[in-house]
């Protein structure tokens, strides 16, 4: 799979569905108490580690960014799709949102106190996951928490239509929690919370909460 093609296809697809996607997911957290509990745990870990800016990478229309802000976290959003960023800025005018790619994360080293990728790894090919996790490790402060959510499975499927019937051209990659946890370990993270669940977010979703290991002395 060509990296340039999947990025371009993902950007164009989410530009196309930005408004309808935002309408469909806006209130999902109201019906997902386990996800809210994990987000609250993540926010508590950020505060325990001294606080600071938190990156919501692949933020879409900004609902997770806004939820974290409501939990007292200094959250900001990054998304590949300019259309999604426009919707996020419209719906949450008091928060910061910037276009960007997790494959070339334009944040300085050890600059964020926490990082969330909420169902935003699902279009990243397997061969790019290691590079993405390396970027997450690079920008996180030592001890900073990382929260990943994803669809559980061991296959990929081409999505050609979604969110109001608009055309899309993206692969959805499902991942096994143990395998992704091993990738996190290889990337320099210690995995704490690991669970699977069924909810309004996913028919079978996975949650991994990890911390960046302290730098070796």
GIFENBEL-V111013 format. One record per backbone hydrogen bond with DSSP energy under -0.5 kcal/mol. CO is the residue of the C=O (numbers start at 1). NH is the residue of the N-H. Records with the same first field share a line. If there is no record, write none. Layout:
# GIFENBEL-V111013
CO=NH  NH
This chain:
# GIFENBEL-V111013
2=6
3=7
4=8
5=9
6=10
7=11
8=12
9=13
10=14
11=15
12=16
13=17
14=18
15=18
17=21
18=22
19=23
20=24
21=25
22=26
25=28
27=30
28=31
29=32
32=36
33=37
34=38
35=39
36=40
37=41
38=42
39=43
40=44
41=45
42=46
43=47
44=48
45=49
46=51
47=50
52=74
53=113  114
54=56  76
55=57  116
56=58  59  78
59=62
62=66
63=67
64=68
65=69
66=70
67=71
68=71  73
69=72
73=75
74=54
76=56
77=98
78=58  59
79=100
80=82
81=85
82=86
83=87
84=88
85=89
86=90
87=91
88=92
92=95
96=77
98=79
101=104
102=105
105=107
108=111
112=141
113=145
114=55
115=147
116=57
117=119  149
121=124
122=173
123=125
125=128  129
126=129  130
128=132
129=133
130=134
131=135
132=136
133=137
134=138
135=139
136=140
138=110
139=111  112
141=144
144=212
145=115
146=148  210
147=117
148=208
149=119  121
150=206
151=175
155=174
157=172
158=160
159=170
160=168
162=166
166=162
170=159
171=173
172=157  174
175=153
176=180
177=181
178=182
179=183
180=184
181=185
182=186
183=187
184=189
185=188
188=213
189=191
190=211
193=209
195=207
197=205
202=199
204=152
205=197
206=150
207=195
208=148  210
209=192
210=146
211=190
212=143
